[in-house]
């Protein structure tokens, strides 16, 4: 119905008939033929087609033409068919007769009228017909929108091929793109992109299969290539419709549809040139008189910047500079009007009508991936501003005449450009994505201009603009930190540049943002910004700035608003790992009190952030314990922290995942002197019980693997091994069961890692041989996966088991060889197979474990008086860890 009547009355599509449409790649089962065969005992029955051909009426009676146009003979060739509803011509031929009654019943009632209804003139009647036909098309598209809203995404995707073109001859098929490009009614044209937006939303999983077709000829078209063709043709149709459109609401919807398409398209799997054409057609609308169009244009460009993974085409487009940058007009921030007109004429020229030579030109354009518009105004010169960055900075310039209006002397005359708040907000959002994904290529060379502009936007009277300015600063801070870590301050960004940026921001309105008494969202955004300063910059800040930051965060942790408290706690959790603050015992105590207090907060979000900060606090205390010149925290505070963290391990899963990490670190801090106190022994037992419970129960795997990691942390404390072995029985039994039985491989990896923590043979005690057995069983069943998604962790599990076995082998004694002999021989083939692969892929940093194991096994092999079983066990260890298969075994 929709496919037929969305084109009703358009020239060239008057013969369309409603047909049954089937999902793509599904076999069409002919119920009618089965029924006929069953009723005649298998005899073939030929169905005669009714001749519904009507005699043509004279051209003067428009109504007759309309009526006949909807009822022309059914035996005439149908222009198009759905993508895979009919594979063979005979299928359509055989279905024709039974569909005739259905098609007749689908005619709208208003077509069946009498001659008395048409007493107007021919022109008036034609106008009425056009209006009526437009209403039919609009109703059909509205029906499609309703169906799209209520239909399951997976089910709807099967019908995409019936609604979208999948080849270059898009104008020969009745698709949504045909309606978009040929419908004269703006109301109908506006409904097409709306329906496309609904179809594209949430379709990333399905479109991720799309790929470009190979140059070699193949006898069939893969489904992934078909999807790629649909995506390409959808790009082409929207880019054709955009420059031809004059209706502002339709232009806005087209741009929103382009944004949705960009967000869901895997450009790294498709041919280059798609993004180039999108940018070329969107750029002219950045100066549109309507602010909604400007916002939609910026949304499309922001979606392009956010594409992941990025492609060389996108990077090249974003790194190009504009004419104004090349000609040093950055002081005005605008392209001179004469040059702008030249570029607009070049880029904004009207597309030719479908069927012209433009389709061929477009194919060539996709091949070379060039952009005429970008080439017109761009050049690759070092330190020149990106055209997109310049657009954003130009729109964010402060007003000079009145709210939202700027005046700039361009080409000798005053040009007044509207800059509404939504446009400025969208520019800030584009800057946020640019700072996150293209900091080094686009932002780093112009951080000074951006810093000054952000200082102004943070003081803006519009709360939304202030909020998104904070988001830009947050993205910049994260990118600066990442660049310092990856590049060491040598390329793209330096510590001095970062320090200058933060000193300027901290001396300006960012502090006022954190102290804003009216808007909680601004206070939360300010705390998020402070959390991105980074260790290197914070250590270089003046002491008064450091104290100011800490004071503000402690103050915000008492805020009445949940969002502010959670942001402040997260920032404190980041700051507690800074060396200057970590070594300050007063800051540690204050942070501990703050975290303990907020762990009992009513809000789950606040408790989540407090638990995460508690985990960071515990790691800071572990780092302090390794240094001799740092004062330890009071034992009473440590006991209180342990008690609180143990209680939190029974909270929500999102809180427990960080709480178990803290418990493991706190147990690691217990000394021999503390173990002599009854209260510490009690909390130590409770802590181990809590970790075992979280490692073995629950469906949240993050909690379980964090608990396994925390158990490994507790086993690093040598003071625990001086006490009774009750905890060892619980811990070793738990992790040995986990390493061989759990379905989740990340839990098994953490358990195998925990088994490698004890540093002496004595610490393993009687569990040494059983640890070998558990690891070998885990090696055997590592290929048994109930969930195929675990396959990506399989190699990591095998590597960790091999490393743990190497650690155990390096601690083996002469007596252990007797017990190892039988289990090593039993699993010998598995051992050789997996350790051979491990030797091939092990990184040099971890190869030392293998050499230590083989060296220790060689020394055992040289001992005098070895029994044959001991000698053979040592020989097996040497052969598998040294990869020497020629070592002989001894037999009695």
N, C-alpha and C positions, 0 to 999 in steps of 0.2 A: 504494500500500500504506500508506504513512505517513499520508497524508491521510485514509484511511478508518479505519484501526485506531487512530489516536490518539484517536478519539472513540467507540471501540467500547463499546457498552453504556450510553452516556449517553442520558438521556431526550430524545426528539425526533430522534435520529440513528441509529435502529436499521435504517433502510432503505438506508444508504450501501453502495455497491458499489465495489470497486476499479476505477478507470478509468485509461486511459492519459492522462498529463498532458504537455502540450507547453509549451515556453518561450513567453514573452509575445511578441506581435507577429510570430509565425512562421506561415506558411501550412501548413495541415494537408493533406498529400498522401494521398489515399485509395488505398492499394495494392490493397486488395481489389476495388474497382470496376474498376481498370485490368485486373487479372487476369481478372475475369469477362468484361469486354468483349473481351479478346484471345481468350478461349477460345470465344466464340460468334459470332465474326465481326462484332462491333459491335452485336449484338442485346441489348437491355436485358433483364436477368434480375432478377426480383423475388424477394427472399429472404424466405421465410416464417419468422416468429418462432415459436419453440417456446413453448408455454404451460406455464410452470413453476409455475402457481398451485396451491398445496396447500390442501386443506381445512383450515379452522381447527380446532385441537384445543381441548379444554376448558381452562378457566383453571386447573384444579388441577394440571396437568402443566407445571411450570415449564420443564423441559428441552425439551419440544416447542416451547414459545413461543420459547426462545432459538434453537433450531435453525431454526424457521420464520422468525424475525426476520432470520436471516442469509441466507435463501433466498427471500424473497418475490418475486412475479412481476417479471420484468424489463421488462414493458411499462408498469408504473406509472411516473408521473412521478418523476424523480430530483430530490431537493431542491435540490442545487446542482451546478454544474459548474465546472471550472477557468476561470481568468480569460479565456483566449483559446484554449482547446483546441478549442472548437466555436463557430463564429461563427453558424451557422444551425441551426435545429431539425432540418432534414433530415439534417444531418451526423451528429448523435447518433442519429437514427432508423436510418440505414443502417448504423452501426457496431454496433448493438445485438446483432445475431444472431451476428456473428463473435466478439464479446467474451464471449458467454455461456460458451463452453467455457473460456476463460481465467479468467473469474471463478470458475467452479466449482473450478478447480484451485488457486485461491488461498485456499480455505477452510482454516483451521487444522485439523490432524488431530484435535485434542482435541474438536472439535465432533461428530465422527462416533463416537458412543458408543452402547452398548446400554442397554436399560432396566434391566438388572441393576446398572448402576453407580449408579443413583439410588434408593437405599433409605432415605435419610435423610428427616427431616421436611421440610415445605415451607420452614420458616424456615431450617433448616440448609442446605438446598440453595440457597436464595436467597443466603445469605451466601457460600457457596462460589462461586456464579456471580459475585457482585460482586468477590470476590478475584481470580478468574480473569480477569474483564474488566479489572480494574485492571492485572493483569500484562501483558495484551495491549497496553493503552494505553502502559504504561511501556516495553515492548519496542519499540513503534512509534516513540516519541520518542527512545529510545536509538539506534535505527537512523538516525533523522534526524540526530542529533548526529554519528554516525560518517560519514554521507554528507557532512555539512557540512565536516567536518575534512579529508576527502580530495578534495573537489570544488573545482575552480577557481572563484574568486570571480566572474569574468565569466560563466561558465556557470551558476552557481548563481543569480545575480541574475535570470536569465530566468524562474526559477520562483518568484520572490517573490510574484507575484500569485496563485499557487495556494495559498500558505501564509499570506498575510496579507490582511486585509480592505482593500478600497479604497473603501468606502462606509459610510454611517451604519447600514445594516442588518447589522451585523457578526454578530449572533447567528443569522442565517438561513443563514450559510455555514460549512462545516466548515474552520475555520482554526486556527492556533495560538492566536490570541486567544480563540477559543471554548473550546478546551481549558483555557487558563489560567483562565478565569472560571467554568467549569462543572464541571471535574473535581473529584470529592470527595477524591481521593487527594493528599496533600501531596507524595508522591514524584513523581508525574506533573507536578504543578504546578511543582515545582522544576526539572524537565527542560525545561520550556517556555522560561523565561528563559535557561537555559543555551544552548539551541539558538539563541535570538534573539541572544545575545551573540556567538556564533560567526558568525552571518549578518551582524551589524552591523560586526564588526571588519574594518577594511579596506575598508568600503563607502562611504567619504566621496566618492570620485570619482564613484560612480554616483548617490548621493543629492544631490550638488550640483546635479543637474538639476531637483530638486523645486521646484515653485512652486504658489502658491495659484491657485484657479480664479477666473476673471473673473466679474463679476456678469452680463455680457451672455450671452444664450443663444447657444450655438454648436452646429452640427449634429454635432460629434464632440468627444470628450475627448482633448486632447493627452496624449502619454505622460508629459510632465513634470508635468502636473496629476494624472495617475494616481499617480505616485510621491509627489506631495505629499499626496494623499488617504491613501495607505498610511501615510506618516509620521504624519499627523494621527491616524488611527485607532489606530496603535500607541501614540501618546502617551495617547490616551483609554483604551485597554485597560489599560495599565500603571497609570495613575492610578486606574482603577476597582478593579483587583485589589489595590493596595497597602493601602488602608484596610480591606479586607475580610479580609485575610490574618492568621491567628494563628500560623502556623508561623514560627519565627525563621529557620531556614535558607531558607525560601521568601522571606521578607521581604528577607533579605540578597541573594538572587539577583535579586529584582525591582529592588532599588536599584542593583545592579551593571548590570543591563540598562538601566535608565534612564540611568545614566552613559554607557554605550556609545552609547545613542541620542542623547543630548545632544551628545556629541563628534562625531557624524557628520551632524547635521542642519543644513542651511543656514537658520537662523531668519530671516535678512534677506530671504529669498525667500518666506516663508510668512506666514500671517495671525498677528497678535499674539494672545496668550492661552495659547499652548502652554507657555511657560516659567512663566507665572503659575500654571497649574494644577500643574505639576511641583513648584514651590516650595511651594505650599500643602499638597501631600500628603507632601512630604519633611520639612517642618519638625517635625511632631510626633515623628518618629523621632530627632531630635537628642537627646532625653532618654530614649531607650529604655534599658531595664535591661541589654540585651546590648551589649557594646562593639563587636562586629562590625557590628551594625546602625548604631550611631553612626558608625563609620568609613565604612560604605557610604553613609550619608546625607551625610556631609561630602564624600565623593568626588563625589556627584551635584552638590552645590553648587559644588565646585571646578571641575567640568566646565562648569557654567553661567558661572562667572566667566571661564573660559578661552575662551569662544565668541568666534570672530573671523570676520567683523567683528561688533562688538557691535551691539545694537539699543537703541532708547530704552526698550523694555520692561525689558530686563535692567538697564540703568542705573538706571531708576526703582525697581526692586525692591531693588537693592543699596544705594541711597542712603537708603532709608527707615530710620527709627530704631525702636527697640523701646520698649515701655512703660517699662522700667527706665531707659532713657536719658532719656525725657521726664520721668519723675518723680524724676530725680536719684538713682537707686539704683546709680550706677556704682561706688560704693565697694564694694558687695558683688558686683557683676557678675552678679546673678541676678534674674530676674523674681520678685516675691513670689508665693508659692504660690497664693494665692486668684486672683490675676490670671492666673496660668499655667493654672489649671484652667478658668477662663472661656474663655481663648483656645483651649485644647485641646479643650474641648467644642465650640467654634464651628468649629474647623478639622478636628478628628479625628472628626467624626461619620461613622457608617457610611454608605457609599454604598448607594443603593437598588438593588434587584435590576434586572438588565438588562430593558429593555423598559418601564421606568417613565418618569416625567416627567423624570428626571434627564438623559436624553439631550437633550431639548429645552432644559433649563436650561443644559446645557453649551454648546450652540450659542450661546445668548445671552451666556454668559460670555466666549466667544472673541471675540464681536463688540465688547464694550466693553472687553476687556482688563483688567478689574478683578480684584482679589484680596481676597476678603472677609477672609481671615485677616490679610493684611498691613495692610489698612485698620483692622482691629480693634486692632492693637498699634502702628500706625505713625503718624508725622506728619512733615512736612517742616519741620524747624526747623534754623536754621543751627548748625553745629558740634555737632550731636547725633550720637552714635555710631551707625553702621550696625548693624543687628541681627546681620548675619553677622560683622562685626568683633567685636561684643560676645560672640557665642557662642565665637569662637576665643579671645579673651582670657580669658573665664571658664574655659574648659577648660584653659588653660595656667597658671592660677594655681598657685602652689606648694602642696604638700600641707601640711595642718596637723595631721593625726592620724597617718597612716601613708602608706606608699607608694601613690599613686594615689587617695587619698580626701581629699575636701575637705569642710569643714563651713562653712555660711554661715547666718547668722541671717536667715531669710526669714519675714516675717509673725509674728514672735515665737517661732518654734520652730526647732529645729535640723534642717536638711535635709542628709543625707549623700548625696553624689553620687559614684559611681565615675568615675574619670578614668584609664583605662589608658594605657600608653605608646603603643599604636597610635592611640588617639584624639588624643593630643597631637601625634603626628607628622603626622597628617592635618590637624590644625588649622594646623600650621606650613606645610604644603604649600598650604593654602587662602590663608594670609597671603602666601605667595610670589606666587601668581597675582594676588591683590588688589593687591599692591605693584607688580606689573608692568603690570597693565592698568587699574587704577582708583586710582592713587596720589592724584591731585588730588581726585577726588570722594569717596573713602572714607578714605584713610589720612592725608593731610597734616595734617588738623586734630587728629589724635590721636597724632602721632609721639612725644610725650612719654611717654604710657602704654606705647606699644609699645616704646620704647627701654628703659624700666625692666624690662619683662617679658623682653625679649631678653637683658638683662644677667643675668637669673636662669636662663633656659633654656640659655644658653651654658655655665653652670657645672653643668648637670644631670649626674647620674651615668650617664645613658643616652647612649651614643655617638650613636645615631641621632637623638635629640632635639638634641644639640649640632650635628650635621652639618646638619640641616634649619634650625636657627636661623641658621647661617652662610649658608644659601641665601636666607633672608629678608633678611638684611643686604645680601647681594649684589644682590638685586632692588631693595631700597630705594635703594641707592647708584646704580644705573643710572637709576632713575626720578627721583631728585633731580637727577642730572646733566642729564637730558633736560629736566626742568622749568626748570632754570636757563638752559639754552640757548634754549628756546622762549619763555619768559616773562620772561627777564631779571631774575628774582628779585622780580617785582612781585606775582604772583598765585599763591596756593596754596603756594608754597615760597619761601623767601628764603635768601640766603647765610648769614645769621646762624643760621637754624634748622638748616641743613645743618652748619655749623661746630660748633654745640652738640651735634648728634647724634654726629658723628665724634669729638669730644673725649671725650664720655662713653663711647663704644664703645672707643676706643683706651686709655682709662684703666681699662677693665674687663677682662673675661675674653677679649676677642678676641685680645689678645697671647698669653694662655695657650693659646688655640686654635692659633695659629701655632707655638708652642713645644712643643706636645704631643708627647712623645717616644714614646708608645705607638701612637697612631692616625695613620697616614699620611693617611687621608681627611680628618681634621680639619685637619691642616696644609695640605693642598691647598685646603680650603674657606676657611681663613683667608687664604691668598694671593689667592684669587679675590675675597674681600671687600676686601682692600687695593687691588686693581686698579680698584675702582669709586669711589674717593674723589673723583676729578675735579680738574681744574686749579685752579678757583676756591677750593675748600676747602683743597687742599694748600698753596697759596700763603699762606693765612691761618693755617695751623697753626704752633704754636711750633717753633723750630728743633730742639729736642730730639725732638719727635714726628716731624719729617721724617727726622732721622737714624735714629731707631728703626725707622721703616718701611723705609728703604733697607737698613739692616743686617740686618733680618730676611729681606728678599727675597734678598739676596746669600747669606745663610746657607742658605736653602732651595734655592737653585740648585745646591748641592752635596749635596743630600739623596740618600739611597740609593734612595728610591722614585721611580718614573717620574712618577707623577701630581703629586707635590710639585715636582719639578724643572720640569715643563712649566708648572704654574700660576705658579711663581715667575718663570720667563722671560717669560711673558705679562704679568705685572704689571710687570716691569722695562721691557718694551717700551712699556707705557702711560706709565710714569713718565718715560721718557727724553724725552718731548715736553713735560713740565712746564717752563715757563721757568726756574724756579729751578734745577732739576737739569740742564736742557739747557745752561745757561751755566756750569755747574760742570765744568771740564775734568777734574778728578779723577774725578768720577762718570762722565763720558763714557769715560775710559780704562778704569775698572773694568768698566763695562758692556760695552765692546768686548772685553776679555779674556774675560769671562764668556760672551759670545755666541760668540766664536771657539772656545772650548773645547767648548761644548755642541753646536756644529754637527757635531762628530765623534762625538756620542753614539750608542750602539747603538740606542736607541729611536727609531722613526720619529716618534712623538708629540713627543718632546723636540726633535728636529731641526726639526719643523714650527713649533713655538713659537719656537725660536731663530731660524729664518729670518724669521719674522714680526717678531720684535724687531729683527733686523738691518735689515729694511726701514724700521722706525720710526727706528732709530739713524741710518741714512743720511739720512732726511728731517730729522732734528734737526741733522745736520751741514750740510745745505744751508741751513737757516734761520740757523744761526750764521754761515755764510759771507757772508750778506747784511748782517750787522751789523759795523761797524768796530771796536767796542770789546770784541769777544769773542775770546779767544785761540783760535788754530787748533790742531788736534790735530797731533802730530808726524807728519812725512811718512812715517816708517817704519811708524807704526801705520796710516796710510791705505793704504800699499802692502800691508800684511798683510791689511787688510780687503778690499781689491780681490782679492787672490790667493785668499782664502778664499771670497768670494762667487762668483768665477768657477768654482771647483771645485764649489760646491754646485749650480750650474746643470745639472749632470749627475746630480743626485740624483733622488729620487722626485718625481712631478708635484706633490704637495702641498707639497714643499719648494721646488721650482723657481719656483712662482708668486710667492713673495715674494722669492726670491733674485734674479730678473731685475730686480725693482724696485730692489733695493739696488745692483746693478751699474750701472744707469743713473744713479743719484744719485752714485755714487762717481766715475764718469767725468766727470760734470758739475763735480766739485770740482777736477779737474786744472787747474793754472795753466800759463801760458806757461813759467815757470821750471821747473816739473816736466817739461814736455814736452821740455826740452833734455836730460833724463837718459834714458839708454837703457833703464833698467828700467821707468820709467813709460811710455815709448813701447811697450815690449813688452807690458805689461799692458793698455794702452789698446787695442792691436790684438786681443789675446785677448778683451777684454771685448766689443768690437764683434762679433767672430766668434761669441761665445757668445750674444749677443742676437739676431743674425740667425738662428742655428741654432734657437733656441727660438721665434722668430716664424714660421718657415717649416715646421717639422716637428712631428710629434706630434699626437695626437688630443685633448689637453686644451686646450680653447679659452681657458680662463682663463690658462694659461701663455702662450699666443700673444698674446692682447690685452695682457697685462701687459708682454710683451717689446716689443710695438709702442709702448706708452706709454713704456717705458724708452728705446727708441731716440729718441723725441722729446725725452726729457730730455737725452740726450747731445748732441743737436743744438743745445741751448741754450748750450753751451760755445763761446764765440767763439774760444778758443785752439785748438780742433781745426781750424778752417778755415785756420790759418796753415801747417799742415803739408801734406804731399803729398795729392793727391786720391784716393788709393787707397781709403780708407775711404768717401769720398763715392760712388764708383761702386757699392760694395757696398750701402751703406745706401739710396741713392735708388732703385736698381734693385729692391731688396727691397720697399720700402714702396709703390712704384708698381705692382708686380705684385700685392701684397696688396690694394690698394684697389679693384682691378677684377676679381680672379679668385677670391678666397676665398669659400666658401659661407657662412661665419659672418659675420653683419653686424656684430657687435661688434668682431671683428678688423678689418674694413674701416673701421669708424668710428675705431678707434685709429690705423690707418695714415693715414687722411685727416687726422686731427689732427696726426700727426707731420709731414706734408707742409706744414703751416702754421706750423711752428716757426721756420725761418730768418727773420731779421728784415731782411735786405737782399737786393737783387737779386744782389749779388756772391756771397753764400753759396749761391745756387742754381746758379751757374755754368752749365754747358752742359745742365743738367737742367731748366731752366725750362720750355721748350716741351714736353718729354716729360712733365713733371708735369701740364701742362694736358691733354695727350692722355689720360693715365691717368685724370684726374678726369672728363673728359667721357665716356670709355668706361664708367667706373663709374656715371655718371649714367644712361647708356643701359641698362645691364643690371641696374639696381637692382630691376627688377620681376621678374627671373628668380630664383625661389626654389625650390630643390630641397626645402627643409624649410619647411613653412608656419609653423612656430613662429617663424621669423625675421621674420614680417610685423610683429610689434610693434616691431621695431627699424628698420623701413624708413624711417619719417619722420626718425628721428635720423640715419640714414646720409645721407639727402638733405640735411638741414640742415647737417651737417658738411661735405659736399662743396661746398655753396654757400658756406659761410663760408670754406673754404680757397680757392676760386676768387676770392672777393672779396679775400682777402689777396694772392693772386698778382696780381690786376688792379691793386692799389694799388702794386705794385712794378714794373710794366711800363715798358719804355723805348721810345723811338721805333723802334729797330731791331727790338724784339720784335713790334711791330705787323705787320710784313711777314710774319713766320712765323705769327702768330696768325690772320691773315685767313682762310686756307683752312680751318683746323680750326673756327673760330667759325662760318663760313658753313655748313659741313657739318653742324654740330650745332645750328644756330640754332633750329629748332623745339623741340627737347628743352630747350635753354637757356631759352627764353621760357616754356615750360610749367612747368618745375620752379621757376624763379626767381619766377614770378608767385605760385605757391603758397607759396613761402618768404617772400615779402614779406607775405603775409596772416597767417602764423602766427609770424613771428619776434618774439622778446621784445625790449623796448627796450634791454636791456643788450647785446644782440648786433647791434643795428641799426647801430651805429657802423661796423662793417666795410663795410656796404653803402654808407653815405654816403662813407666814405673812398675806396672803389673808384670810385664815380661821380664824385667830385671830381677824382681823379687822371686818370680817363679824359677828363673835360671839359678839363683842362689840356693833355692830349696833343692833343685835338682842335683846340685853338687854336694849335698850333705852325705855323710857316710852312714851306712847302715839302713838305708831306706828299704822298706818292703816293696814288693812288686806293685802293689796297689798305690802306695805313696809315690813311687817313681812314675807310674803311669799317669797319676793325677797331675803331678808337676809337669810331666811332658805335655799333657793336653793343654794346661794353662800356658806353657811357653808357646806351643804351636798356634793357639788361637789368638793370643795377644801379640806374638811376634810375627805371625803369619808365615810360619815355617812348617810346611806339611811333611817334610822329610824326616822329622825326628822319630826314632823308632820307639815302639811300646814294648814293654817286657811282659812275658807270659810265664806263668808257673809251669 
